[in-house]
Amino acid sequence: GGGGGGGDAAPAADAAKEKTDFTLKLDSFDAAAKLKVIKEIRAITGLGLKESKELVEGAPSVIKEGVNKEDSEKWKKAIEDVGGKVSVS
C-alpha cells in the first residue's frame, strides 16, 4: 500500500521574496583559536560553556536559526574575526 511521509512543499513564489530568516552555521574553526570561538558562540547563543564547547567541537553545526540579515552578518564577522569559519543560509 501507499502511505509515506508528507512534508510541506514551499510554493515557488516564496523564493522571490527577500529572505528574512537566516541560519548561522559553524563550518569549522582554527584549532588554535578554539577558546575564542567558544567564547563568541556563548555570547551569541547564551548557551553555557559546556554546550558552547560541544557545539564548536561538533562543527559543522548550527549556531542559531531564524536570525535576521543584520545579526547574521554581524555574528558571522565576529566569529570569523576570532578564527571560526561560518556560513549563512
MARBA-3410 file (N, C-alpha, C, O; in Angstrom, 1 decimal):
89
0.8,-1.2,0.0,0.0,0.0,0.0,0.8,1.2,0.0,2.0,1.2,0.2 ~ 0.2,2.4,-0.2,0.8,3.6,-0.4,1.3,4.2,0.9,2.1,3.6,1.6 ~ 0.8,5.3,1.3,1.2,6.0,2.6,2.5,6.8,2.3,2.6,7.4,1.3 ~ 3.4,6.8,3.3,4.6,7.6,3.1,4.4,8.9,3.8,3.3,9.4,4.1 ~ 5.5,9.6,4.1,5.5,10.8,4.8,5.2,12.0,3.9,5.5,12.0,2.7
4.4,12.9,4.4,4.1,14.1,3.6,5.2,15.1,3.5,6.2,14.8,2.9 ~ 5.0,16.2,4.1,6.1,17.3,4.0,5.4,18.4,3.3,4.7,18.2,2.4 ~ 5.8,19.6,3.7,5.2,20.8,3.1,6.1,21.2,1.9,7.3,21.5,2.1 ~ 5.5,21.3,0.8,6.2,21.8,-0.4,6.0,23.3,-0.4,4.9,23.8,-0.5 ~ 7.1,24.1,-0.3,7.0,25.5,-0.2,6.7,26.0,-1.7,7.4,25.6,-2.6
5.7,26.9,-1.8,5.4,27.4,-3.1,6.6,28.2,-3.7,7.4,28.9,-3.0 ~ 6.8,28.1,-5.0,8.0,28.7,-5.6,7.9,30.3,-5.5,9.0,30.9,-5.5 ~ 6.7,30.8,-5.4,6.6,32.3,-5.2,7.3,32.8,-4.0,7.8,33.9,-4.0 ~ 7.4,32.0,-3.0,8.1,32.4,-1.7,9.6,32.7,-2.0,10.1,33.5,-1.3 ~ 10.2,32.0,-2.9,11.6,32.2,-3.2,11.9,33.6,-3.7,13.0,34.1,-3.5
10.9,34.2,-4.3,11.2,35.5,-4.9,11.2,36.6,-3.8,11.9,37.6,-4.0 ~ 10.5,36.4,-2.7,10.6,37.4,-1.6,12.0,37.4,-1.0,12.7,36.4,-1.0 ~ 12.3,38.6,-0.5,13.6,38.7,0.2,13.6,37.9,1.4,12.7,37.9,2.2 ~ 14.7,37.1,1.6,14.8,36.3,2.8,15.0,37.1,4.0,15.8,38.1,4.0 ~ 14.3,36.7,5.1,14.5,37.5,6.3,15.0,36.6,7.5,15.5,37.1,8.4
14.9,35.3,7.3,15.4,34.4,8.4,16.6,33.6,7.9,16.5,32.9,6.9 ~ 17.7,33.8,8.6,18.9,33.1,8.2,19.3,32.1,9.3,19.0,32.2,10.4 ~ 20.1,31.1,8.8,20.7,30.1,9.7,22.2,30.3,9.7,22.8,30.3,8.7 ~ 22.7,30.5,10.9,24.1,30.7,11.1,24.7,29.3,11.5,24.3,28.7,12.4 ~ 25.7,28.9,10.7,26.3,27.6,10.9,27.8,27.7,11.0,28.5,28.4,10.2
28.4,27.1,12.0,29.8,27.0,12.2,30.3,25.8,11.3,30.0,24.7,11.6 ~ 31.1,26.1,10.3,31.6,25.0,9.4,32.9,24.4,10.0,33.0,23.2,10.0 ~ 33.7,25.2,10.5,35.0,24.7,11.1,35.6,25.9,11.9,35.1,27.0,11.9 ~ 36.8,25.6,12.5,37.5,26.6,13.2,38.9,26.3,13.3,39.3,25.1,13.1 ~ 39.7,27.3,13.5,41.2,27.2,13.7,41.4,26.6,15.1,41.0,27.2,16.1
42.0,25.4,15.2,42.2,24.8,16.5,42.9,25.7,17.5,42.6,25.6,18.7 ~ 43.8,26.5,17.1,44.5,27.4,18.0,43.5,28.5,18.5,43.8,29.1,19.6 ~ 42.5,28.7,17.9,41.5,29.8,18.3,40.3,29.2,18.9,39.3,30.0,19.1 ~ 40.3,28.0,19.2,39.1,27.3,19.7,38.4,28.0,20.9,37.2,28.2,20.9 ~ 39.2,28.4,21.9,38.6,29.1,23.1,37.9,30.4,22.7,36.9,30.7,23.2
38.5,31.1,21.8,37.9,32.4,21.4,36.6,32.2,20.6,35.7,32.9,20.8 ~ 36.6,31.1,19.8,35.4,30.8,19.1,34.3,30.4,20.0,33.2,30.8,19.9 ~ 34.7,29.5,21.0,33.7,29.1,22.0,33.1,30.3,22.8,31.9,30.4,23.0 ~ 34.0,31.3,23.1,33.5,32.5,23.8,32.5,33.3,23.0,31.5,33.8,23.5 ~ 32.8,33.4,21.7,32.0,34.1,20.8,30.6,33.4,20.6,29.6,34.1,20.6
30.7,32.1,20.5,29.4,31.3,20.4,28.6,31.5,21.6,27.4,31.6,21.6 ~ 29.2,31.5,22.8,28.5,31.7,24.1,27.8,33.0,24.1,26.6,33.2,24.5 ~ 28.5,34.1,23.6,28.0,35.4,23.6,26.7,35.5,22.7,25.8,36.2,23.0 ~ 26.8,34.8,21.6,25.7,34.9,20.6,24.5,34.0,21.0,23.4,34.5,20.9 ~ 24.8,32.8,21.5,23.7,31.9,21.8,23.1,32.0,23.2,22.0,31.6,23.4
24.0,32.4,24.1,23.5,32.4,25.5,23.6,31.1,26.1,23.1,30.8,27.2 ~ 24.3,30.1,25.4,24.5,28.8,26.0,25.5,28.8,27.1,26.3,29.7,27.2 ~ 25.5,27.7,27.8,26.6,27.6,28.9,27.9,27.2,28.2,27.9,26.9,27.0 ~ 28.9,27.1,29.0,30.2,26.8,28.5,30.3,25.4,27.9,30.8,25.2,26.8 ~ 29.7,24.4,28.6,29.7,23.0,28.1,29.0,22.9,26.8,29.5,22.3,25.8
27.8,23.5,26.7,27.0,23.4,25.4,27.7,24.1,24.3,27.7,23.6,23.1 ~ 28.3,25.3,24.6,29.0,26.0,23.5,30.2,25.2,23.0,30.5,25.2,21.8 ~ 30.9,24.6,24.0,32.1,23.8,23.6,31.7,22.6,22.7,32.4,22.3,21.7 ~ 30.6,22.0,23.1,30.1,20.8,22.3,29.7,21.3,20.9,29.9,20.6,19.9 ~ 29.1,22.4,20.8,28.6,23.0,19.6,29.8,23.2,18.7,29.8,22.8,17.5
30.9,23.8,19.2,32.1,24.2,18.4,32.8,22.9,18.0,33.2,22.7,16.9 ~ 33.0,22.0,19.0,33.7,20.7,18.7,32.9,19.8,17.7,33.5,19.0,17.1 ~ 31.6,20.0,17.7,30.8,19.2,16.7,30.6,19.8,15.4,29.9,19.3,14.5 ~ 31.4,20.9,15.1,31.3,21.5,13.8,31.5,20.5,12.7,32.4,19.6,12.8 ~ 30.8,20.6,11.6,29.8,21.7,11.3,28.5,21.6,12.1,28.0,20.5,12.2
28.1,22.7,12.7,26.9,22.7,13.5,26.2,24.0,13.4,26.8,25.0,13.2 ~ 24.9,23.9,13.6,24.1,25.2,13.5,24.2,25.9,14.8,24.1,25.4,15.9 ~ 24.6,27.2,14.7,24.7,28.1,15.8,23.4,28.7,16.3,23.0,28.6,17.4 ~ 22.7,29.2,15.3,21.4,29.9,15.6,20.6,29.9,14.3,21.1,30.1,13.2 ~ 19.3,29.7,14.5,18.3,29.8,13.4,17.4,30.9,13.5,17.2,31.5,14.6
16.8,31.3,12.4,15.8,32.4,12.4,16.4,33.8,12.7,15.8,34.6,13.4 ~ 17.6,34.0,12.3,18.4,35.2,12.5,18.1,36.2,11.4,18.1,35.8,10.2 ~ 18.0,37.5,11.7,17.8,38.5,10.7,19.1,38.7,10.0,20.2,38.4,10.5 ~ 19.1,39.4,8.8,20.2,39.6,8.0,21.3,40.3,8.7,22.5,40.0,8.6 ~ 20.9,41.4,9.4,21.9,42.3,10.1,22.7,41.5,11.1,23.9,41.6,11.2
22.0,40.8,12.0,22.6,40.0,13.0,23.5,38.9,12.4,24.6,38.6,12.9 ~ 23.0,38.2,11.4,23.7,37.1,10.8,25.1,37.6,10.3,26.1,36.9,10.4 ~ 25.1,38.7,9.6,26.3,39.3,9.1,27.3,39.7,10.2,28.5,39.5,10.1 ~ 26.7,40.3,11.3,27.5,40.8,12.4,28.2,39.6,13.1,29.3,39.7,13.4 ~ 27.4,38.6,13.4,27.9,37.4,14.1,28.8,36.6,13.3,29.8,36.1,13.8
28.6,36.5,12.0,29.5,35.8,11.1,30.9,36.5,11.2,31.9,35.8,11.3 ~ 30.9,37.8,11.1,32.1,38.5,11.1,32.8,38.3,12.5,34.0,38.1,12.5 ~ 32.0,38.4,13.5,32.6,38.3,14.9,33.3,36.9,15.1,34.4,36.8,15.6 ~ 32.6,35.9,14.6,33.2,34.5,14.7,34.4,34.4,13.8,35.4,33.8,14.2 ~ 34.3,34.9,12.6,35.5,34.7,11.7,36.7,35.6,12.1,37.8,35.2,11.9
36.4,36.7,12.8,37.5,37.5,13.3,38.3,36.8,14.4,39.5,37.1,14.6 ~ 37.7,35.8,15.1,38.4,35.1,16.1,38.9,33.7,15.6,39.5,33.0,16.4 ~ 38.6,33.4,14.4,39.2,32.1,13.8,38.2,31.0,13.4,38.6,29.9,13.2 ~ 36.9,31.4,13.4,35.9,30.4,13.0,35.6,30.6,11.6,35.7,31.6,11.0 ~ 35.0,29.5,10.9,34.5,29.6,9.5,33.0,29.4,9.6,32.6,28.4,10.0
32.3,30.4,9.2,30.8,30.4,9.3,30.2,30.6,8.0,30.6,31.3,7.1 ~ 29.1,29.9,7.8,28.2,30.1,6.6,26.9,30.5,7.0,26.4,30.1,8.1 ~ 26.2,31.3,6.2,24.9,31.8,6.5,24.0,31.3,5.4,24.3,31.5,4.2 ~ 22.9,30.7,5.7,22.0,30.2,4.7,20.5,30.6,5.0,19.6,30.3,4.3
END
